[in-house]
C-alpha cells in the first residue's frame, strides 16, 4: 500500500526526515527549550530521589496555582509552570511536538518574535487556567498551551502540511487545528475535566491567533504608510531623471538666443531685399 503524500515510504526515508528535522532545529530556541524542560524534569527527579526536596514541594513552588499566585505572590509560576511536566509521557509528547513543529514557525517569525510568541502563549494559557479554576487548589504544569499556539501558527503558515492525529489519522494542518480547537472548547466547558487543563490549551491557541493577526495587521499598516510616504520622493526622483528641477528657475541664469535665419518660421521671399 502506497503511503499518503508527505510520509516516508521506508525506514531510510524516515531516518532522512529525522536527520533533516534535527539539522533544522540545531541552535533554535525550540531545541534549547527542550533542553531546559528535560533538564528541569531530571533535576526535580534527582532532588526527590536523594531526599533533598520532594517532588510535591517542587510542583507546589514551580507549578501555577491560585494559592501560589494570590496568597504567596509567586509570579514566577507564570513562566516556570510551562517548563515543568508531571510525567514522562507528558514530557515526551510535548517535547517531540515542540522539536518537530517549533523550528519552522521560529524560522518564519524570527527569534525575537518567536520568543515573544512563546512567552505570550505560556502566560495566556496560565491565565486561562486561573480563570477556570478560581479559588481552587489545582496546579497546572506543562508546555501544552504553547504547543497549541504553535499548532495554530502551523495552520496559518503551512495550512496544507500533513499531521498525524494520535499517530494514526493523517490530516491537513488547517483541518487538524480546527478539530483540536473544537475538541478543546468542548472539554473546557464540559464538567468532566479528567485532570487536563483544557482551558490552558484553548487560551494558548487563542493568544497565538491574536498575535499572528496582529503581526499581519501591523505589517499591512507599515506597508501602507511606506507607500504613502514614498510617493513624493519617487516623483521627485523620476522628475529629476526626466530633467525636471524643482525651483531651478530661481538660480538658473537665463540667456536669450535669437534664432538663426535658417530656423525662422516666416522667411522673406527671395525676390524682396531684406533691408527695405
KAVEN-V505995 format. One record per residue. N is the residue number from 0. RES is the residue in one small letter. PHI is phi in degrees with one decimal (NA if undefined). OMEGA is omega in whole degrees, -180 to 180 (* if undefined). BURIAL is I if it has 9 or more other C-alpha atoms within 8 Angstrom, else O. Layout:
((N/RES/PHI/OMEGA/BURIAL) (N/RES/PHI/OMEGA/BURIAL))
//
This chain:
((0/x/NA/-177/O) (1/x/-78.3/-180/O) (2/x/-69.0/179/O) (3/x/-64.7/-178/O) (4/x/-62.4/-180/O) (5/x/101.0/180/O) (6/x/-110.7/-178/O) (7/x/-67.5/-177/I) (8/x/-88.0/-179/O) (9/x/-146.9/-177/O) (10/x/-67.2/-180/O) (11/x/-64.7/177/O) (12/x/-66.9/178/I) (13/x/-64.6/178/I) (14/x/-66.0/178/O) (15/x/-66.1/177/O) (16/x/-65.6/178/I) (17/x/-63.2/179/O) (18/x/-64.6/178/O) (19/x/-65.8/179/O) (20/x/-63.9/178/I) (21/x/-64.7/179/O) (22/x/-64.1/180/O) (23/x/-69.8/-175/O) (24/x/-88.9/-177/I) (25/x/-64.9/178/O) (26/x/78.7/-178/O) (27/x/-89.5/176/I) (28/x/-65.6/179/I) (29/x/-61.0/-180/I) (30/x/-68.0/177/I) (31/x/-65.4/175/I) (32/x/-65.3/175/O) (33/x/-60.2/178/I) (34/x/-60.0/-178/O) (35/x/-65.7/-179/I) (36/x/-65.5/179/I) (37/x/-65.8/179/I) (38/x/-63.3/178/O) (39/x/-66.3/179/I) (40/x/-64.2/179/I) (41/x/-66.8/-179/O) (42/x/-64.5/178/O) (43/x/-63.9/179/I) (44/x/-66.0/180/I) (45/x/-66.0/179/O) (46/x/-62.0/178/I) (47/x/-72.8/-178/I) (48/x/-70.1/-179/O) (49/x/-83.1/177/O) (50/x/79.4/-179/O) (51/x/-79.4/178/O) (52/x/-135.2/-180/I) (53/x/-70.5/-180/I) (54/x/-64.2/179/I) (55/x/-64.7/178/O) (56/x/-66.8/178/O) (57/x/-63.2/179/I) (58/x/-66.2/180/I) (59/x/-66.0/-178/I) (60/x/-84.2/-175/I) (61/x/-91.1/177/I) (62/x/-77.5/-176/I) (63/x/-93.2/178/I) (64/x/-149.7/177/I) (65/x/-62.8/-179/I) (66/x/-66.6/-178/I) (67/x/-65.0/-177/I) (68/x/-78.9/-170/I) (69/x/-97.0/179/O) (70/x/-96.9/-178/O) (71/x/-104.1/178/O) (72/x/56.4/176/O) (73/x/-89.1/-177/I) (74/x/-71.3/178/O) (75/x/-64.8/-179/O) (76/x/-65.0/177/I) (77/x/-61.3/-176/I) (78/x/-113.5/176/I) (79/x/-86.1/-179/I) (80/x/-62.1/178/I) (81/x/-64.5/-177/I) (82/x/-84.6/-178/I) (83/x/-101.1/-178/I) (84/x/-125.2/-174/I) (85/x/-83.5/-178/O) (86/x/-154.7/-177/O) (87/x/-67.9/-179/O) (88/x/-62.6/178/O) (89/x/-59.9/-180/I) (90/x/-65.2/-176/I) (91/x/-64.4/-179/O) (92/x/-62.8/-179/O) (93/x/-67.3/-177/I) (94/x/-71.7/175/I) (95/x/-64.7/178/O) (96/x/-63.1/179/I) (97/x/-65.9/-178/I) (98/x/-66.5/-177/I) (99/x/-85.2/-174/O) (100/x/-105.7/-175/I) (101/x/-70.7/-174/I) (102/x/-60.8/180/I) (103/x/-67.9/176/O) (104/x/-68.0/178/I) (105/x/-63.7/180/I) (106/x/-64.9/180/O) (107/x/-81.3/-177/O) (108/x/-76.4/-171/I) (109/x/91.1/-174/O) (110/x/-62.9/-177/I) (111/x/-63.3/-179/O) (112/x/-70.4/177/O) (113/x/-68.6/177/I) (114/x/-64.8/176/I) (115/x/-64.5/178/O) (116/x/-61.4/-180/I) (117/x/-66.0/179/I) (118/x/-64.3/179/I) (119/x/-66.3/179/I) (120/x/-64.3/180/I) (121/x/-65.0/-180/I) (122/x/-65.0/180/I) (123/x/-67.6/179/I) (124/x/-64.1/177/I) (125/x/-67.2/178/I) (126/x/-65.0/177/I) (127/x/-62.7/177/I) (128/x/-63.6/179/I) (129/x/-63.2/-179/I) (130/x/-64.8/-178/O) (131/x/-91.8/178/O) (132/x/-130.7/-176/I) (133/x/-67.0/176/O) (134/x/79.0/180/O) (135/x/-101.5/177/O) (136/x/-101.3/-180/O) (137/x/-68.9/-179/O) (138/x/-121.8/180/I) (139/x/-112.6/179/I) (140/x/-137.9/168/I) (141/x/110.5/-177/I) (142/x/-94.7/-173/I) (143/x/-65.7/178/I) (144/x/-61.4/178/I) (145/x/-71.6/178/I) (146/x/-60.5/177/I) (147/x/-67.0/173/I) (148/x/-64.5/177/I) (149/x/-66.9/176/I) (150/x/-61.5/177/I) (151/x/-63.4/177/I) (152/x/-63.4/176/I) (153/x/-63.2/178/I) (154/x/-66.0/179/I) (155/x/-78.7/-175/O) (156/x/-85.6/-177/O) (157/x/-129.9/-173/I) (158/x/-67.0/-176/I) (159/x/-100.0/175/O) (160/x/-69.5/180/O) (161/x/-93.1/176/I) (162/x/-137.8/-179/I) (163/x/-94.8/177/I) (164/x/-76.2/-178/I) (165/x/56.4/174/O) (166/x/68.3/-177/O) (167/x/-129.9/-172/O) (168/x/-113.3/179/O) (169/x/-74.7/179/I) (170/x/-138.4/172/I) (171/x/-70.7/-171/I) (172/x/-59.4/-177/I) (173/x/-65.5/178/I) (174/x/-76.9/180/O) (175/x/-63.8/180/I) (176/x/-64.8/179/I) (177/x/-65.2/-179/O) (178/x/-67.1/180/O) (179/x/-64.4/178/O) (180/x/-64.9/178/I) (181/x/-65.5/179/O) (182/x/-64.3/-180/O) (183/x/-66.4/178/I) (184/x/-64.8/178/I) (185/x/-64.8/-179/O) (186/x/-70.5/178/I) (187/x/-69.8/-179/I) (188/x/-88.5/179/O) (189/x/-76.8/179/O) (190/x/-70.4/-179/O) (191/x/-95.3/-178/O) (192/x/-87.8/178/I) (193/x/71.1/178/O) (194/x/78.5/-179/O) (195/x/-117.6/-178/O) (196/x/-83.9/-179/I) (197/x/-67.7/177/I) (198/x/-62.9/177/I) (199/x/-64.5/177/I) (200/x/-61.9/-177/I) (201/x/-66.5/179/I) (202/x/-68.6/176/I) (203/x/-63.5/178/I) (204/x/-67.1/-180/I) (205/x/-65.2/179/I) (206/x/-65.7/177/I) (207/x/-64.8/179/I) (208/x/-64.1/178/I) (209/x/-64.7/179/O) (210/x/-63.0/-179/I) (211/x/-68.2/176/I) (212/x/-65.2/178/O) (213/x/-64.0/177/O) (214/x/-62.8/-180/O) (215/x/-64.0/179/O) (216/x/-65.8/179/O) (217/x/-63.4/179/O) (218/x/-63.4/179/O) (219/x/-65.4/180/O) (220/x/-65.0/179/O) (221/x/-65.8/178/O) (222/x/-65.5/178/O) (223/x/-65.4/178/O) (224/x/-65.4/179/O) (225/x/-64.5/177/O) (226/x/-64.6/-179/O) (227/x/-66.8/-177/O) (228/x/-86.9/178/O) (229/x/-88.0/-176/O) (230/x/-63.7/178/O) (231/x/-61.2/-180/O) (232/x/-63.4/179/O) (233/x/-64.8/179/O) (234/x/-64.7/180/O) (235/x/-65.1/-179/O) (236/x/-64.1/179/O) (237/x/-64.2/178/O) (238/x/-65.4/178/I) (239/x/-67.9/177/I) (240/x/-65.3/179/O) (241/x/-83.8/179/O) (242/x/100.3/-179/O) (243/x/-83.6/-179/O) (244/x/-121.8/177/O) (245/x/-64.5/178/O) (246/x/60.9/-180/O) (247/x/-72.4/-179/O) (248/x/-67.8/-179/O) (249/x/-78.0/-176/O) (250/x/-114.4/-177/O) (251/x/-80.5/177/O) (252/x/-80.6/-178/O) (253/x/-89.9/175/O) (254/x/-128.1/-179/O) (255/x/-103.6/179/O) (256/x/-112.2/177/O) (257/x/-79.4/179/O) (258/x/-69.7/178/O) (259/x/-74.6/-177/O) (260/x/-64.2/-178/O) (261/x/-74.4/-179/O) (262/x/-106.2/178/O) (263/x/-70.5/-180/O) (264/x/-73.3/-179/O) (265/x/-115.6/179/O) (266/x/-79.1/180/O) (267/x/-67.8/177/O) (268/x/-60.9/-176/O) (269/x/-72.5/-176/O) (270/x/-86.7/178/O) (271/x/-109.9/180/O) (272/x/-64.3/-177/O) (273/x/-68.8/179/O) (274/x/-96.5/-179/O) (275/x/-102.8/*/O))
//
